[in-house]
Each structure stands twice: as C-alpha cells, then as structure tokens.
Amino acid sequence: MNLRGARWAVALAAVALILTGCGMQKNDGTTPGQVSMDDQQAIARAEEILHQAVDRMTPRPTLKVVRPASVGPCLAYDDHTEDDRVQVRLGYQLTGVPGTAAKSLVKQAAEAWLKLGYAYQSSAGAPDWSDPFPTVFLRTKNDDFWMDATAGVLDRAKGEGLAAITVTSPCFQASGGSATPAAHVASLHAPLVDPTAERRVLGHSSRIYDALRTPHAQIPGDGLRPVNDHRGRAFLHHTWSAKVTGRDEATRAVARGQAYFEAAGWVVRRQSAAALRGLNPDDHSVAQIAADDTGMIRVAVTTPMLPVASTRV
C-alpha cells in the first residue's frame, strides 16, 4: 500500500461507523465571495447565459421550462450566524428537434459558452464526445454562474435523446435585507468542546453547498453533533440534505461535487455514479456525497475534534 493509500485506510477506518447511512460531500478550499446582485439581476443573468448557448443553435430548439427561475435559500454557515443569502436556478428542455440532435445541441452549448471565455468546472475539461449522451459542466469566470448541458436518453437503440440546460447563480445577498434562512444555525448546535473543529466542518459544508448548487431539504436528524469512534476518538459530524428533480439531476450534482473536490486538492474515491467520498489531506476531514433515485442527496462531513498535523507532501 502506498502512502496515499495508507492515509485513506487510516482516515476511513476512523470514520467508517460515523459515515454509515449518511451521504455525500464536496469542497473547494476557498471562501465563497460576496456577489453583488439582486433577485431580478440574477434571474436576468441566468437567462442571458441560457440564451447565449441556445439562440444560434441549429436546428433551433424550442425552450420548455422544467425549472422556472426561482429564488431559494443557500445553506452556508461561515461564522456561526444565519446565512441570509439566496440563489437562482432555472432549467429548460430543448424540444422541437429530432432526438438524434440532442448530442449536437449539448456540444453547441459548450462551444458557445467557451467562446465567451467561460470555463469547464473540472480540470478534466471536455467530455468524451464519442458518448452519444454527453453532459458538460461549465462556469462563468467573472460572476461564478454554473451551467450544465446534458443529453438524456430517450431511446438508446436509436441514439435518441433530449437535451436540457440548467443555470445556477452563485449565492448572493437577498434584496431588501434578509431572506428566510434555509436552517437556523442555533438549531444545529450541540455543546461542543472544539470551536476550531466546528468552524472547520461548517466551512467545508458551506463550500460544498455552494459547489453543488442544489436546494436545501430540511430533513429530521440533520445537523451538527459531536461523535466518537470505536476507539474513543472525538469527531464533529455535520449532515445535511438537498433535493433535486430526479436521478439524472442528482447524478450531475454528484459529478459537480467530484470536480470541486479535485480542484481543491481532496483525495477522491468514486463509489458509484451517484456516490463519492473525499479526504482532505490537510485536516483529515472526510466527506461523503450520495444520491438516490428520487433525487434526494445526502451530505456528511466529519472532522477530527483535535488539531492534526498536515499530511500533505
């Protein structure tokens, strides 16, 4: 076993019982910036990005709303206070064209965005265009909107699909003051003995949520709590949930999680198309992301209570 493999074995053994039954996570390692915009500006910008991809497509598709532009809360706790930021998401199916054109529409969307200077979300770059049903993940560089374009399968034997595009804004301050928070931080707190670990685990969750771009789902039992493994070692464990529309969108969210982990230097193990686990080699935090067929996504972040020395080489 090599050094990296040994680190994985130690870290995962320590949190194996803690993570049982939980799901998912993702992280960048940078603090999300404060984006200056209001609700209408965010919606207008998301629609602009959508039309930048669609308006010059051939054949020209018809847009069918699958996710009306809506403003929803973000889940991000950076400093023990409520997070009153919100974000916008919208999504459309590209209809009215032959099913065999779905792949071409996805490729045209990627090309249009790349010409405008937008970038792939992952260092992996472009998908395998030999895949008849590709998905691309891009983001704007100046204002951090995230986009994906995908060709979902309609008839695999005939090579027919249906293209769709989703655009998600960054989190921004709600117009006119504070929005209804996704969850109150006080409701998540249990008595803790290590404030540093609390800040660390909530910081990881905050950045993961920003990266996933998924609506928060209030699930009983989610929250923050101290736990111990079978050896008595103390950890801080944070669980939360998100809900998207169906399995395909959930799978894309997990893929965005992987891209975010890799960009931040986490060691990633993909468990399936709908689940992955990441290890932060600096602080030994472990995160897991898992999605089910209904579109429910579970996130778990576990960090040691006591400071640990960096293992990065």
C-alpha positions, 0 to 999 in steps of 0.5 A: 500500500502506498502512502496515499493509500495508507492515509485513506485506510487510516482516515476511513477506518476512523470514520467508517461507523460515523459515515454509515447511512449518511451521504455525500460531500464536496469542497473547494478550499476557498471562501465563497465571495460576496456577489453583488446582485439582486433577485431580478439581476440574477434571474436576468443573468441566468437567462442571458447565459441560457440564451447565449448557448441556445439562440444560434443553435441549429436546428433551433430548439424550442425552450420548455421550462422544467425549472422556472427561475426561482429564488431559494435559500443557500445553506452556508454557515461561515461564522456561526450566524444565519446565512441570509443569502439566496440563489437562482436556478432555472432549467429548460428542455430543448424540444422541437428537434429530432432526438438524434440532435440532442448530442449536437445541441449539448456540444453547441452549448459548450462551444458557445459558452467557451467562446465567451471565455467561460470555463469547464468546472473540472480540470478534466475539461471536455467530455468524451464526445464519442458518448452519444449522451454527453453532459458538460459542466461549465462556469462563468469566470467573472460572476461564478454562474454554473451551467450544465448541458446534458443529453438524456436518453430517450431511446438508446437503440436509436441514439435518441435523446433530449437535451436540457440546460440548467443555470445556477447563480452563485449565492448572493445577498437577498434584496431588501435585507434578509431572506428566510434562512434555509436552517437556523444555525442555533438549531444545529448546535450541540455543546461542543468542546472544539470551536476550531473543529466546528468552524472547520466542518461548517466551512467545508459544508458551506463550500460544498453547498455552494459547489453543488448548487442544489436546494436545501431539504430540511430533513429530521436528524440533520445537523451538527453533533459531536461523535466518537469512534470505536476507539474513543476518538472525538469527531464533529459530524455535520449532515445535511440534505438537498433535493433535486428533480430526479436521478439524472439531476442528482447524478450531475450534482454528484459529478459537480461535487467530484470536480470541486473536490479535485480542484481543491486538492481532496483525495477522491474515491468514486463509489458509484455514479451517484456516490463519492467520498473525499479526504482532505489531506490537510485536516483529515476531514472526510466527506461523503456525497450520495444520491438516490433515485428520487433525487434526494442527496445526502451530505456528511462531513466529519472532522477530527475534534483535535488539531492534526498535523498536515499530511500533505507532501 
